[in-house]
Every structure is written in C-alpha cells, then in structure tokens.
Amino acid sequence: MAGHPLGRRAFIAAGTGAALAPVLAAPARATGSPPFGRHGSPSARPDAKTLYVHPGGLGDHTTVQAAVTAATGAGFTLVIAPGVYRETVSVGAVDPATGLPGVAASDMTWIGASGDPRDVVVVYDNANGTPRPDGSGTYGTTGSATTTVRTDGFTARAVTFANDWLRADHPGITGTQAVAIKVQGDRSAFHRCRFLGHQDTLYADTIALGTFARQYYRDCHIEGDVDFVFGRATAVFEHCRFRTLDRTDLTRAPYGFVFAPSTAAAAPRGYLVTRCAVSSAAPDAYYKLARPWVPGSDPTARPMLTVRDTRLDAGIDAVAPYTDMSAAHPWQSQRFAEYRDTGPGALITVPENRPQLTDAEAGEHTRAAYLGDWCPIPSLRPTARP
C-alpha cells in the first residue's frame, strides 16, 4: 500500500466511504427492535438457520467469526448489524486429508442489515510481511486476508470487506500485499459490496490449481493501487466501480495496475468486466489497466481478461494500458481483449496495444457464457427476525 496521509479510521471512511465516519467514531447503533431485539435461542425460532450479529450484544453473536463458527451446517444466513468488525474471518475449514474445504459452511449468506455497505465493515490490518504472533514467520499474501471464503455458494450483500494496512505505518516491511478478501469457492456472489485496500485488495481465486470457481460481482465498489483484483477464478464484474488510489511514495508512473489475472491455461474463462467504470484519484495515465500474473505455482497459466462496454477515465494509460509482470510471460501472449469501451482511458492511439474483440467474438464474452448454468440473483432485503 502507498503511504497514506490519513490514519486507519480515516482511510476506511475516505472517498466514497465518507458516510462511514459516524460509524467509526461511535459505537454501532442499536435499533432496540427487530431484527436485533432479544427473541430467544436460534433453535427456538421458525428459521433456526438465521443468525444475527451485533457488536453491542443485541444479536446472537458479537463477532462475525463467532457466527460463522456457530453455523454448523449448510445454508445459514448471517444478518449483520451496522458496525466495524475488526477481526479476521474464515469461512470453511479445510480437511487436512484432502486439502479441500468441507460442505459444513456451504451456501452461506451474509446480509448487511441496513442495506448500505458503508455501515457494515469487516476489517483487519495484516500484510504479507507482517510477523505472526507465534514467531512462525510472516503471514504471506494468502494469510494476510481479512476474510477468507473457501466454500461454495457464498453470497454477501451490502457488506464492506477491507484491509487497512498502510505502507507508511510499516516502512520496514517489504511484503506489502494486504488482502481484504480471498474468495476461492464456486458460485460466490457479491451484491452492492465494497472492497477496500491498496495492494491485492480482492483475491478472486480458486481452492486449488485445476479447480474452477465461478464468481459474480454486481454493483460493487473496488479500490486499490497494485494488482488490486487478481487470481485465477472465472469472475464476472457487472456494473461495478473500480477506483485507483493516489500514492505519496512514488513520483513517476505507473502507480499500479487494476487487474492481474492468473487464469489457468485449461480454464476457458477468466475475468469479464462488463458495463463498469474505472476512475482514478491519481494523475492522468498513471495506471495500467492490467498485467498478467503467471505464478510460480502455475508457470503454464494463461491469464485472461476481457473489458467491455466499460468507461475508463484518464487515470488509465490509453497509449499502453497493459504491461508485463515478467519478461518471460509478455502480455501479448495472454488472453487480453477489449470491446466498445469508452472514456479518455479507452482511446485507441496505438492499435497493437489494445486488442479488440470482433462483434462475433464479443458474443462469447457475456455473463451467461462465463457463469454457465449458475444464475446469481441479487436481493438486498434483510431477513426479518422472528
């Protein structure tokens, strides 16, 4: 993350999240009425698979992780009261025998009770280079995640996922990746959520190499500076807003990269960005749209990114929107393409630097083509407490 002039609380509340400031400055508001009044044990309710989280004790649990741990079966819903939940959360324990998650926490749904994602914030501040408390080394990129989702069928609505670790606060740490959420399960959907961080904000991945995972993000806000949407999932971003941040620790371009897909060569689909917008707080042309990530764990990866019908503002370098992460894997050898994008960052001044889909090819790059038989349907109405 770049050096940030604001403190941790102001960082979360800044920019599009300014309305969150009252929540950070004061205890979460208690409604004193459903859904957060005291109404008996969960097992006594008509819907025993709905758990209520409230930091002031008006629900079943005061932390999100406690509610996740209590959800000992598939199909649970967590209704989360307004508040800032400073904790790490892990959904889906891994079976040590297989290395894969069990089904106990599958098809879980999180709902921000107010319907405004700025009101419900799950945040922590680990980075790749942060030392573990037990002295066993550092967290690494994966371990830095504030929230980790390993199970299939996870849905979140109106929740903010954040990592507020700041480079300026830790000048001695070189591993500056700080993940807000790592999503690995199939059929993972996020509606009207926010993802806040700097480097490696949203890790849209799969549980293992060779395992495909479909993910869907709609009406979401995602911000960061370096590779802040990355991984090997098949992910569709629809009507989302991407925001590139300013930096105080660099004086020349590029400041960073929006996307860094690492799609497996065998995966027919990577990232699809459709009807979205990319804006910037940085100077014009100081950001690249993408660079391919070919990780050491999968040297045969062929990253795939399609950006279509999307507005790119002047923060994106229109002349050379793509660059290499490694000279051994040039971006021109990957599966990068655009179609009918608009805005100053989408101007085609050097055609060979901006591969374009034909109309016929564009027909293969749709939500339905990427998600197949899975149709995620948004709904933002919280469940009423019995």
Secondary structure, DSSP 8 states (H G I E B T S, - for coil): ----SS-HHHHHHSGGGGGGHHHHHS-----SSTTSS----GGGSS-TTEEEE-TTSSSSBSSHHHHHHH--SSS-EEEE-SEEEES-EEES-B-TTTSSB-STTTT-EEEETTS-GGGEEEEE---TT-B-TTSS-B-HHHHT-SEEE-SSS-EEES-EEEE---GGG-TT-------SEEE-SSSEEEES-EEE-SBS-EEE--SSTT---EEEEES-EEEESEEEEEESSEEEEES-EEEE---SS--SS--EEEEEE---TT-S--EEEES-EEEESS-TT-EEEE-----TT-TT---EEEEES-EE-TTB-SS--B--SSTTS-GGGSEEEEES-BSGGG--SSGGGS-B--HHHHTTSSHHHHHTT-------------
